[in-house]
Amino acid sequence: MEKQEQSNIMVGKMYAQCEKLKKDLEKFKKLEQEIHFLNQAGEGDLKAKKRIEELKMVYPGRLKKEKAQIESCVNDLKVQFKQLKTYINNLHISTQ
């Protein structure tokens, strides 16, 4: 496999992971925003109270697990970007 092809494959995989992370992060932010608005509605709003209870059942850890997964993915991408940078630098050195 050519060095250029390997680089393209690495970049493609990282791009796909970034796109998935971006979508997951958007969903997470929307859910956090919904929870914030529901909490502001307070005890007087029965619909808000019911929705909060539903969310507590679905996300008993208050989204800690989901947040940890997103943070893990970000950390993985950081490592991969560092590896790619090293790989590209090595390619540049070997072609000189």
Backbone atoms as SQL, in Angstrom:
CREATE TABLE atoms (id INTEGER PRIMARY KEY, chain TEXT, resi INTEGER, resn TEXT, atom TEXT, x REAL, y REAL, z REAL);
INSERT INTO atoms VALUES
  (1, 'A', 1, 'MET', 'N', 0.849, -1.179, 0.000),
  (2, 'A', 1, 'MET', 'CA', 0.000, 0.000, 0.000),
  (3, 'A', 1, 'MET', 'C', 0.889, 1.235, 0.000),
  (4, 'A', 2, 'GLU', 'N', 0.581, 2.173, -0.818),
  (5, 'A', 2, 'GLU', 'CA', 1.375, 3.399, -0.908),
  (6, 'A', 2, 'GLU', 'C', 1.183, 4.267, 0.333),
  (7, 'A', 3, 'LYS', 'N', 2.198, 5.061, 0.601),
  (8, 'A', 3, 'LYS', 'CA', 2.126, 5.953, 1.762),
  (9, 'A', 3, 'LYS', 'C', 0.984, 6.954, 1.632),
  (10, 'A', 4, 'GLN', 'N', 0.793, 7.461, 0.427),
  (11, 'A', 4, 'GLN', 'CA', -0.296, 8.419, 0.184),
  (12, 'A', 4, 'GLN', 'C', -1.652, 7.760, 0.432),
  (13, 'A', 5, 'GLU', 'N', -1.800, 6.531, -0.015),
  (14, 'A', 5, 'GLU', 'CA', -3.057, 5.804, 0.175),
  (15, 'A', 5, 'GLU', 'C', -3.310, 5.556, 1.661),
  (16, 'A', 6, 'GLN', 'N', -2.265, 5.209, 2.401),
  (17, 'A', 6, 'GLN', 'CA', -2.408, 5.008, 3.847),
  (18, 'A', 6, 'GLN', 'C', -2.848, 6.303, 4.524),
  (19, 'A', 7, 'SER', 'N', -2.264, 7.396, 4.103),
  (20, 'A', 7, 'SER', 'CA', -2.638, 8.690, 4.675),
  (21, 'A', 7, 'SER', 'C', -4.096, 9.012, 4.383),
  (22, 'A', 8, 'ASN', 'N', -4.508, 8.771, 3.160),
  (23, 'A', 8, 'ASN', 'CA', -5.901, 9.043, 2.777),
  (24, 'A', 8, 'ASN', 'C', -6.872, 8.194, 3.584),
  (25, 'A', 9, 'ILE', 'N', -6.521, 6.945, 3.831),
  (26, 'A', 9, 'ILE', 'CA', -7.384, 6.062, 4.625),
  (27, 'A', 9, 'ILE', 'C', -7.486, 6.581, 6.058),
  (28, 'A', 10, 'MET', 'N', -6.344, 6.966, 6.632),
  (29, 'A', 10, 'MET', 'CA', -6.349, 7.499, 8.001),
  (30, 'A', 10, 'MET', 'C', -7.199, 8.761, 8.097),
  (31, 'A', 11, 'VAL', 'N', -7.026, 9.656, 7.152),
  (32, 'A', 11, 'VAL', 'CA', -7.784, 10.907, 7.159),
  (33, 'A', 11, 'VAL', 'C', -9.275, 10.623, 6.983),
  (34, 'A', 12, 'GLY', 'N', -9.612, 9.699, 6.116),
  (35, 'A', 12, 'GLY', 'CA', -11.020, 9.332, 5.904),
  (36, 'A', 12, 'GLY', 'C', -11.665, 8.790, 7.162),
  (37, 'A', 13, 'LYS', 'N', -10.953, 7.921, 7.880),
  (38, 'A', 13, 'LYS', 'CA', -11.483, 7.354, 9.126),
  (39, 'A', 13, 'LYS', 'C', -11.659, 8.439, 10.182),
  (40, 'A', 14, 'MET', 'N', -10.684, 9.310, 10.269),
  (41, 'A', 14, 'MET', 'CA', -10.773, 10.385, 11.256),
  (42, 'A', 14, 'MET', 'C', -11.905, 11.348, 10.920),
  (43, 'A', 15, 'TYR', 'N', -12.085, 11.627, 9.650),
  (44, 'A', 15, 'TYR', 'CA', -13.175, 12.507, 9.225),
  (45, 'A', 15, 'TYR', 'C', -14.523, 11.887, 9.593),
  (46, 'A', 16, 'ALA', 'N', -14.676, 10.594, 9.338),
  (47, 'A', 16, 'ALA', 'CA', -15.930, 9.908, 9.667),
  (48, 'A', 16, 'ALA', 'C', -16.192, 9.951, 11.166),
  (49, 'A', 17, 'GLN', 'N', -15.144, 9.768, 11.967),
  (50, 'A', 17, 'GLN', 'CA', -15.308, 9.826, 13.422),
  (51, 'A', 17, 'GLN', 'C', -15.683, 11.239, 13.867),
  (52, 'A', 18, 'CYS', 'N', -15.078, 12.232, 13.246),
  (53, 'A', 18, 'CYS', 'CA', -15.409, 13.618, 13.589),
  (54, 'A', 18, 'CYS', 'C', -16.864, 13.936, 13.268),
  (55, 'A', 19, 'GLU', 'N', -17.334, 13.471, 12.128),
  (56, 'A', 19, 'GLU', 'CA', -18.724, 13.713, 11.736),
  (57, 'A', 19, 'GLU', 'C', -19.693, 13.044, 12.707),
  (58, 'A', 20, 'LYS', 'N', -19.394, 11.810, 13.103),
  (59, 'A', 20, 'LYS', 'CA', -20.246, 11.106, 14.067),
  (60, 'A', 20, 'LYS', 'C', -20.228, 11.831, 15.404),
  (61, 'A', 21, 'LEU', 'N', -19.056, 12.252, 15.822),
  (62, 'A', 21, 'LEU', 'CA', -18.935, 12.972, 17.080),
  (63, 'A', 21, 'LEU', 'C', -19.726, 14.274, 17.037),
  (64, 'A', 22, 'LYS', 'N', -19.663, 14.976, 15.922),
  (65, 'A', 22, 'LYS', 'CA', -20.389, 16.229, 15.786),
  (66, 'A', 22, 'LYS', 'C', -21.899, 15.994, 15.929),
  (67, 'A', 23, 'LYS', 'N', -22.403, 14.937, 15.290),
  (68, 'A', 23, 'LYS', 'CA', -23.833, 14.627, 15.396),
  (69, 'A', 23, 'LYS', 'C', -24.208, 14.250, 16.825),
  (70, 'A', 24, 'ASP', 'N', -23.381, 13.414, 17.458),
  (71, 'A', 24, 'ASP', 'CA', -23.656, 13.000, 18.837),
  (72, 'A', 24, 'ASP', 'C', -23.625, 14.195, 19.779),
  (73, 'A', 25, 'LEU', 'N', -22.687, 15.093, 19.559),
  (74, 'A', 25, 'LEU', 'CA', -22.575, 16.271, 20.402),
  (75, 'A', 25, 'LEU', 'C', -23.790, 17.179, 20.241),
  (76, 'A', 26, 'GLU', 'N', -24.276, 17.321, 19.026),
  (77, 'A', 26, 'GLU', 'CA', -25.484, 18.126, 18.791),
  (78, 'A', 26, 'GLU', 'C', -26.686, 17.533, 19.532),
  (79, 'A', 27, 'LYS', 'N', -26.846, 16.211, 19.445),
  (80, 'A', 27, 'LYS', 'CA', -27.947, 15.547, 20.158),
  (81, 'A', 27, 'LYS', 'C', -27.812, 15.781, 21.655),
  (82, 'A', 28, 'PHE', 'N', -26.598, 15.643, 22.156),
  (83, 'A', 28, 'PHE', 'CA', -26.342, 15.825, 23.579),
  (84, 'A', 28, 'PHE', 'C', -26.688, 17.247, 24.013),
  (85, 'A', 29, 'LYS', 'N', -26.273, 18.248, 23.241),
  (86, 'A', 29, 'LYS', 'CA', -26.553, 19.642, 23.575),
  (87, 'A', 29, 'LYS', 'C', -28.046, 19.930, 23.559),
  (88, 'A', 30, 'LYS', 'N', -28.760, 19.376, 22.575),
  (89, 'A', 30, 'LYS', 'CA', -30.207, 19.581, 22.508),
  (90, 'A', 30, 'LYS', 'C', -30.899, 18.979, 23.725),
  (91, 'A', 31, 'LEU', 'N', -30.445, 17.804, 24.127),
  (92, 'A', 31, 'LEU', 'CA', -31.031, 17.152, 25.288),
  (93, 'A', 31, 'LEU', 'C', -30.732, 17.943, 26.559),
  (94, 'A', 32, 'GLU', 'N', -29.515, 18.424, 26.701),
  (95, 'A', 32, 'GLU', 'CA', -29.177, 19.261, 27.853),
  (96, 'A', 32, 'GLU', 'C', -30.034, 20.521, 27.893),
  (97, 'A', 33, 'GLN', 'N', -30.240, 21.110, 26.711),
  (98, 'A', 33, 'GLN', 'CA', -31.057, 22.322, 26.624),
  (99, 'A', 33, 'GLN', 'C', -32.505, 22.015, 27.013),
  (100, 'A', 34, 'GLU', 'N', -33.019, 20.900, 26.529),
  (101, 'A', 34, 'GLU', 'CA', -34.388, 20.508, 26.881),
  (102, 'A', 34, 'GLU', 'C', -34.522, 20.330, 28.386),
  (103, 'A', 35, 'ILE', 'N', -33.560, 19.654, 28.998),
  (104, 'A', 35, 'ILE', 'CA', -33.597, 19.432, 30.444),
  (105, 'A', 35, 'ILE', 'C', -33.557, 20.760, 31.192),
  (106, 'A', 36, 'HIS', 'N', -32.722, 21.676, 30.718),
  (107, 'A', 36, 'HIS', 'CA', -32.634, 22.997, 31.345),
  (108, 'A', 36, 'HIS', 'C', -33.987, 23.709, 31.299),
  (109, 'A', 37, 'PHE', 'N', -34.643, 23.713, 30.137),
  (110, 'A', 37, 'PHE', 'CA', -35.945, 24.370, 30.002),
  (111, 'A', 37, 'PHE', 'C', -37.020, 23.676, 30.842),
  (112, 'A', 38, 'LEU', 'N', -36.948, 22.356, 30.896),
  (113, 'A', 38, 'LEU', 'CA', -37.920, 21.621, 31.718),
  (114, 'A', 38, 'LEU', 'C', -37.743, 21.962, 33.191),
  (115, 'A', 39, 'ASN', 'N', -36.506, 22.052, 33.630),
  (116, 'A', 39, 'ASN', 'CA', -36.254, 22.404, 35.031),
  (117, 'A', 39, 'ASN', 'C', -36.719, 23.815, 35.336),
  (118, 'A', 40, 'GLN', 'N', -36.611, 24.716, 34.368),
  (119, 'A', 40, 'GLN', 'CA', -37.083, 26.088, 34.568),
  (120, 'A', 40, 'GLN', 'C', -38.605, 26.136, 34.668),
  (121, 'A', 41, 'ALA', 'N', -39.267, 25.222, 33.979),
  (122, 'A', 41, 'ALA', 'CA', -40.736, 25.197, 34.018),
  (123, 'A', 41, 'ALA', 'C', -41.224, 24.898, 35.429),
  (124, 'A', 42, 'GLY', 'N', -40.444, 24.123, 36.153),
  (125, 'A', 42, 'GLY', 'CA', -40.739, 23.875, 37.559),
  (126, 'A', 42, 'GLY', 'C', -41.840, 22.865, 37.810),
  (127, 'A', 43, 'GLU', 'N', -42.185, 22.765, 39.058),
  (128, 'A', 43, 'GLU', 'CA', -43.158, 21.778, 39.521),
  (129, 'A', 43, 'GLU', 'C', -44.570, 22.074, 39.025),
  (130, 'A', 44, 'GLY', 'N', -44.856, 23.301, 38.702),
  (131, 'A', 44, 'GLY', 'CA', -46.208, 23.673, 38.296),
  (132, 'A', 44, 'GLY', 'C', -46.615, 23.141, 36.927),
  (133, 'A', 45, 'ASP', 'N', -45.672, 22.863, 36.078),
  (134, 'A', 45, 'ASP', 'CA', -45.949, 22.383, 34.722),
  (135, 'A', 45, 'ASP', 'C', -45.940, 20.858, 34.730),
  (136, 'A', 46, 'LEU', 'N', -47.139, 20.275, 34.651),
  (137, 'A', 46, 'LEU', 'CA', -47.247, 18.814, 34.735),
  (138, 'A', 46, 'LEU', 'C', -46.582, 18.109, 33.554),
  (139, 'A', 47, 'LYS', 'N', -46.658, 18.707, 32.366),
  (140, 'A', 47, 'LYS', 'CA', -46.006, 18.105, 31.194),
  (141, 'A', 47, 'LYS', 'C', -44.489, 18.093, 31.375),
  (142, 'A', 48, 'ALA', 'N', -43.970, 19.194, 31.880),
  (143, 'A', 48, 'ALA', 'CA', -42.520, 19.287, 32.104),
  (144, 'A', 48, 'ALA', 'C', -42.084, 18.272, 33.160),
  (145, 'A', 49, 'LYS', 'N', -42.875, 18.178, 34.217),
  (146, 'A', 49, 'LYS', 'CA', -42.549, 17.223, 35.292),
  (147, 'A', 49, 'LYS', 'C', -42.568, 15.790, 34.770),
  (148, 'A', 50, 'LYS', 'N', -43.558, 15.473, 33.947),
  (149, 'A', 50, 'LYS', 'CA', -43.653, 14.125, 33.381),
  (150, 'A', 50, 'LYS', 'C', -42.455, 13.833, 32.473),
  (151, 'A', 51, 'ARG', 'N', -42.080, 14.805, 31.651),
  (152, 'A', 51, 'ARG', 'CA', -40.944, 14.617, 30.738),
  (153, 'A', 51, 'ARG', 'C', -39.645, 14.437, 31.523),
  (154, 'A', 52, 'ILE', 'N', -39.474, 15.195, 32.585),
  (155, 'A', 52, 'ILE', 'CA', -38.276, 15.045, 33.424),
  (156, 'A', 52, 'ILE', 'C', -38.217, 13.640, 34.010),
  (157, 'A', 53, 'GLU', 'N', -39.347, 13.144, 34.480),
  (158, 'A', 53, 'GLU', 'CA', -39.391, 11.791, 35.031),
  (159, 'A', 53, 'GLU', 'C', -39.051, 10.745, 33.956),
  (160, 'A', 54, 'GLU', 'N', -39.553, 10.957, 32.724),
  (161, 'A', 54, 'GLU', 'CA', -39.236, 10.039, 31.623),
  (162, 'A', 54, 'GLU', 'C', -37.733, 10.044, 31.339),
  (163, 'A', 55, 'LEU', 'N', -37.162, 11.229, 31.321),
  (164, 'A', 55, 'LEU', 'CA', -35.728, 11.339, 31.054),
  (165, 'A', 55, 'LEU', 'C', -34.889, 10.711, 32.163),
  (166, 'A', 56, 'LYS', 'N', -35.356, 10.839, 33.393),
  (167, 'A', 56, 'LYS', 'CA', -34.644, 10.203, 34.509),
  (168, 'A', 56, 'LYS', 'C', -34.648, 8.683, 34.375),
  (169, 'A', 57, 'MET', 'N', -35.742, 8.153, 33.836),
  (170, 'A', 57, 'MET', 'CA', -35.824, 6.697, 33.639),
  (171, 'A', 57, 'MET', 'C', -34.881, 6.254, 32.516),
  (172, 'A', 58, 'VAL', 'N', -34.838, 7.035, 31.432),
  (173, 'A', 58, 'VAL', 'CA', -34.003, 6.693, 30.276),
  (174, 'A', 58, 'VAL', 'C', -32.530, 6.947, 30.583),
  (175, 'A', 59, 'TYR', 'N', -32.242, 8.034, 31.290),
  (176, 'A', 59, 'TYR', 'CA', -30.869, 8.425, 31.608),
  (177, 'A', 59, 'TYR', 'C', -30.708, 8.537, 33.129),
  (178, 'A', 60, 'PRO', 'N', -30.657, 7.397, 33.813),
  (179, 'A', 60, 'PRO', 'CA', -30.607, 7.439, 35.278),
  (180, 'A', 60, 'PRO', 'C', -29.344, 8.119, 35.827),
  (181, 'A', 61, 'GLY', 'N', -28.261, 8.115, 35.067),
  (182, 'A', 61, 'GLY', 'CA', -27.018, 8.736, 35.524),
  (183, 'A', 61, 'GLY', 'C', -26.903, 10.189, 35.131),
  (184, 'A', 62, 'ARG', 'N', -28.030, 10.779, 34.726),
  (185, 'A', 62, 'ARG', 'CA', -28.075, 12.189, 34.313),
  (186, 'A', 62, 'ARG', 'C', -27.055, 12.478, 33.212),
  (187, 'A', 63, 'LEU', 'N', -27.016, 11.609, 32.234),
  (188, 'A', 63, 'LEU', 'CA', -26.198, 11.758, 31.027),
  (189, 'A', 63, 'LEU', 'C', -24.696, 11.631, 31.274),
  (190, 'A', 64, 'LYS', 'N', -24.300, 11.157, 32.443),
  (191, 'A', 64, 'LYS', 'CA', -22.867, 11.008, 32.731),
  (192, 'A', 64, 'LYS', 'C', -22.222, 9.999, 31.783),
  (193, 'A', 65, 'LYS', 'N', -22.928, 8.904, 31.523),
  (194, 'A', 65, 'LYS', 'CA', -22.390, 7.870, 30.634),
  (195, 'A', 65, 'LYS', 'C', -22.195, 8.423, 29.217),
  (196, 'A', 66, 'GLU', 'N', -23.201, 9.133, 28.725),
  (197, 'A', 66, 'GLU', 'CA', -23.135, 9.689, 27.378),
  (198, 'A', 66, 'GLU', 'C', -22.026, 10.738, 27.273),
  (199, 'A', 67, 'LYS', 'N', -21.905, 11.563, 28.294),
  (200, 'A', 67, 'LYS', 'CA', -20.860, 12.576, 28.298),
  (201, 'A', 67, 'LYS', 'C', -19.483, 11.910, 28.322),
  (202, 'A', 68, 'ALA', 'N', -19.333, 10.854, 29.096),
  (203, 'A', 68, 'ALA', 'CA', -18.057, 10.131, 29.167),
  (204, 'A', 68, 'ALA', 'C', -17.710, 9.502, 27.811),
  (205, 'A', 69, 'GLN', 'N', -18.718, 8.989, 27.106),
  (206, 'A', 69, 'GLN', 'CA', -18.484, 8.403, 25.787),
  (207, 'A', 69, 'GLN', 'C', -18.004, 9.470, 24.799),
  (208, 'A', 70, 'ILE', 'N', -18.611, 10.628, 24.839),
  (209, 'A', 70, 'ILE', 'CA', -18.210, 11.716, 23.940),
  (210, 'A', 70, 'ILE', 'C', -16.780, 12.157, 24.272),
  (211, 'A', 71, 'GLU', 'N', -16.479, 12.293, 25.561),
  (212, 'A', 71, 'GLU', 'CA', -15.127, 12.696, 25.961),
  (213, 'A', 71, 'GLU', 'C', -14.101, 11.653, 25.536),
  (214, 'A', 72, 'SER', 'N', -14.454, 10.391, 25.641),
  (215, 'A', 72, 'SER', 'CA', -13.556, 9.310, 25.218),
  (216, 'A', 72, 'SER', 'C', -13.283, 9.386, 23.722),
  (217, 'A', 73, 'CYS', 'N', -14.314, 9.645, 22.960),
  (218, 'A', 73, 'CYS', 'CA', -14.166, 9.766, 21.513),
  (219, 'A', 73, 'CYS', 'C', -13.271, 10.950, 21.154),
  (220, 'A', 74, 'VAL', 'N', -13.453, 12.056, 21.842),
  (221, 'A', 74, 'VAL', 'CA', -12.616, 13.233, 21.605),
  (222, 'A', 74, 'VAL', 'C', -11.159, 12.902, 21.911),
  (223, 'A', 75, 'ASN', 'N', -10.916, 12.210, 23.012),
  (224, 'A', 75, 'ASN', 'CA', -9.550, 11.834, 23.368),
  (225, 'A', 75, 'ASN', 'C', -8.937, 10.897, 22.329),
  (226, 'A', 76, 'ASP', 'N', -9.731, 9.949, 21.835),
  (227, 'A', 76, 'ASP', 'CA', -9.250, 9.047, 20.779),
  (228, 'A', 76, 'ASP', 'C', -8.857, 9.827, 19.533),
  (229, 'A', 77, 'LEU', 'N', -9.686, 10.803, 19.173),
  (230, 'A', 77, 'LEU', 'CA', -9.384, 11.612, 17.994),
  (231, 'A', 77, 'LEU', 'C', -8.107, 12.431, 18.188),
  (232, 'A', 78, 'LYS', 'N', -7.896, 12.940, 19.389),
  (233, 'A', 78, 'LYS', 'CA', -6.670, 13.684, 19.662),
  (234, 'A', 78, 'LYS', 'C', -5.443, 12.803, 19.441),
  (235, 'A', 79, 'VAL', 'N', -5.512, 11.576, 19.932),
  (236, 'A', 79, 'VAL', 'CA', -4.407, 10.632, 19.751),
  (237, 'A', 79, 'VAL', 'C', -4.198, 10.349, 18.272),
  (238, 'A', 80, 'GLN', 'N', -5.282, 10.132, 17.550),
  (239, 'A', 80, 'GLN', 'CA', -5.173, 9.834, 16.126),
  (240, 'A', 80, 'GLN', 'C', -4.614, 11.017, 15.342),
  (241, 'A', 81, 'PHE', 'N', -4.994, 12.232, 15.714),
  (242, 'A', 81, 'PHE', 'CA', -4.443, 13.404, 15.035),
  (243, 'A', 81, 'PHE', 'C', -2.935, 13.521, 15.289),
  (244, 'A', 82, 'LYS', 'N', -2.516, 13.226, 16.522),
  (245, 'A', 82, 'LYS', 'CA', -1.086, 13.256, 16.824),
  (246, 'A', 82, 'LYS', 'C', -0.346, 12.198, 16.008),
  (247, 'A', 83, 'GLN', 'N', -0.935, 11.006, 15.904),
  (248, 'A', 83, 'GLN', 'CA', -0.321, 9.942, 15.110),
  (249, 'A', 83, 'GLN', 'C', -0.235, 10.346, 13.644),
  (250, 'A', 84, 'LEU', 'N', -1.292, 10.957, 13.144),
  (251, 'A', 84, 'LEU', 'CA', -1.296, 11.392, 11.750),
  (252, 'A', 84, 'LEU', 'C', -0.237, 12.470, 11.519),
  (253, 'A', 85, 'LYS', 'N', -0.122, 13.395, 12.443),
  (254, 'A', 85, 'LYS', 'CA', 0.884, 14.441, 12.328),
  (255, 'A', 85, 'LYS', 'C', 2.288, 13.833, 12.287),
  (256, 'A', 86, 'THR', 'N', 2.539, 12.881, 13.167),
  (257, 'A', 86, 'THR', 'CA', 3.838, 12.203, 13.185),
  (258, 'A', 86, 'THR', 'C', 4.068, 11.465, 11.879),
  (259, 'A', 87, 'TYR', 'N', 3.039, 10.781, 11.413),
  (260, 'A', 87, 'TYR', 'CA', 3.149, 10.024, 10.161),
  (261, 'A', 87, 'TYR', 'C', 3.460, 10.945, 8.985),
  (262, 'A', 88, 'ILE', 'N', 2.763, 12.065, 8.910),
  (263, 'A', 88, 'ILE', 'CA', 2.980, 13.016, 7.815),
  (264, 'A', 88, 'ILE', 'C', 4.383, 13.614, 7.912),
  (265, 'A', 89, 'ASN', 'N', 4.807, 13.939, 9.127),
  (266, 'A', 89, 'ASN', 'CA', 6.172, 14.464, 9.303),
  (267, 'A', 89, 'ASN', 'C', 7.211, 13.441, 8.850),
  (268, 'A', 90, 'ASN', 'N', 6.991, 12.176, 9.195),
  (269, 'A', 90, 'ASN', 'CA', 7.915, 11.119, 8.775),
  (270, 'A', 90, 'ASN', 'C', 7.910, 10.957, 7.271),
  (271, 'A', 91, 'LEU', 'N', 6.741, 11.091, 6.655),
  (272, 'A', 91, 'LEU', 'CA', 6.665, 11.018, 5.180),
  (273, 'A', 91, 'LEU', 'C', 7.476, 12.154, 4.562),
  (274, 'A', 92, 'HIS', 'N', 7.306, 13.323, 5.124),
  (275, 'A', 92, 'HIS', 'CA', 7.997, 14.497, 4.601),
  (276, 'A', 92, 'HIS', 'C', 9.515, 14.309, 4.722),
  (277, 'A', 93, 'ILE', 'N', 9.970, 13.801, 5.853),
  (278, 'A', 93, 'ILE', 'CA', 11.396, 13.575, 6.070),
  (279, 'A', 93, 'ILE', 'C', 11.937, 12.511, 5.114),
  (280, 'A', 94, 'SER', 'N', 11.165, 11.439, 4.912),
  (281, 'A', 94, 'SER', 'CA', 11.640, 10.341, 4.062),
  (282, 'A', 94, 'SER', 'C', 11.667, 10.701, 2.579),
  (283, 'A', 95, 'THR', 'N', 10.925, 11.727, 2.183),
  (284, 'A', 95, 'THR', 'CA', 10.902, 12.118, 0.762),
  (285, 'A', 95, 'THR', 'C', 11.954, 13.176, 0.456),
  (286, 'A', 96, 'GLN', 'N', 12.624, 13.657, 1.469),
  (287, 'A', 96, 'GLN', 'CA', 13.645, 14.696, 1.229),
  (288, 'A', 96, 'GLN', 'C', 14.957, 14.064, 0.846);
